[in-house]
Amino acid sequence: MKSKLILTIALFLALFAVTAVRADETTLTGVVAVVAAEGGDITAITLTVGEKAYSVVLDEKGKALAELKGKTVKVTGTVAGEEGKQTITVSASEEVKAE
């Protein structure tokens, strides 16, 4: 009985932690730009939303945006930094199809 109570509390706390992390995420829709070195290595990816540009963190999900260069994309992730120097760590992305 005691172990079931502990397990229930642990599951509740884990669910709460996941919910808290997702609350900090933002969804942005913008155009992807990619900068690559001569050898083809990606050096920067930017998501431009209106007049704001967000530097994309170049982890696995961020680098995946390179395939959508020049396209409008909906990106969900965590935004950090000051106005004008903001980055986004991508947790999910999808191309926005023209209607």
Secondary structure as the mmCIF struct_conf table of DSSP 4:
data_model
#
loop_
_struct_conf.conf_type_id
_struct_conf.id
_struct_conf.beg_label_comp_id
_struct_conf.beg_label_asym_id
_struct_conf.beg_label_seq_id
_struct_conf.end_label_comp_id
_struct_conf.end_label_asym_id
_struct_conf.end_label_seq_id
HELX_RH_AL_P HELX_RH_AL_P1 LYS A 2 ALA A 23
TURN_TY1_P TURN_TY1_P1 ASP A 24 ASP A 24
STRN STRN1 THR A 26 ALA A 36
TURN_TY1_P TURN_TY1_P2 GLU A 38 GLY A 39
BEND BEND1 GLY A 40 GLY A 40
STRN STRN2 ILE A 42 VAL A 49
TURN_TY1_P TURN_TY1_P3 GLY A 50 GLU A 51
STRN STRN3 LYS A 52 VAL A 56
HELX_LH_PP_P HELX_LH_PP_P1 VAL A 57 VAL A 57
BEND BEND2 ASP A 59 ASP A 59
HELX_RH_AL_P HELX_RH_AL_P2 GLU A 60 LYS A 63
HELX_RH_3T_P HELX_RH_3T_P1 ALA A 64 LEU A 68
TURN_TY1_P TURN_TY1_P4 LYS A 69 GLY A 70
BEND BEND3 LYS A 71 LYS A 71
STRN STRN4 THR A 72 ALA A 80
BEND BEND4 GLY A 81 GLU A 82
TURN_TY1_P TURN_TY1_P5 GLU A 83 GLY A 84
BEND BEND5 LYS A 85 LYS A 85
STRN STRN5 THR A 87 GLU A 95
#
